[in-house]
């Protein structure tokens, strides 16, 4: 007797078609994520709203400081690193094993490769691009899994790989 093909379990940024949780209150429909729902168990996550930042909200920025990487909300003057990290820890603890992740590109929380990181938090001078706070930890914790951002999945070669 044939066993059914196992359904992969994939973390997905909640803003990619599941809820209007972006900082600007938008929901981003993603055709690939919509198609994937028939073939995988998708687990929508949003560290920013889950940690209480609200919708809509003032944007947050990743800042490289002498104390390390911190998450700063320039409009309010609040540092939100610890509340965001607490939420990230809970998400990773609640989902110890996944087969992959599709996260929002350029996001200070979910970005994988292209999140803007600023030097210091006073003048917010652009320093480099890298992983967001959650995205970097996803890359580390699930290193053997398929992990991509939604923008790179628009490239047919990358998506098929």
PEWO-V764450 format. One record per backbone hydrogen bond with DSSP energy under -0.5 kcal/mol. CO is the residue of the C=O (numbers start at 1). NH is the residue of the N-H. If there is no record, write none. Layout:
BEGIN
co-><CO	CO>
nh-><NH	NH>
END
This chain:
BEGIN
co-><6	8	8	9	9	10	11	12	13	14	14	15	15	19	22	23	23	26	27	30	31	32	33	35	36	36	39	40	41	42	43	45	46	47	48	49	61	62	63	63	64	65	68	70	70	71	71	72	72	73	73	73	78	78	80	81	82	83	84	85	86	87	88	89	90	91	93	99	100	101	102	103	104	107	108	109	109	111	115	116	117	117	118	118	119	125	128	130	132	133	134	135	136	137	138	140	142	145	146	148	149	151	152	154	155	156	157>
nh-><8	10	41	99	100	43	102	45	16	18	19	17	28	21	25	56	57	22	29	34	35	36	37	38	39	40	8	42	10	44	12	14	50	51	53	52	72	118	65	70	120	68	65	63	72	80	81	61	74	76	77	78	73	80	84	85	86	87	88	89	90	91	92	93	94	95	96	146	11	148	13	150	107	111	133	134	135	132	130	62	127	128	64	120	125	119	117	115	136	137	138	139	140	141	142	143	145	147	101	103	153	154	155	156	159	160	161>
END
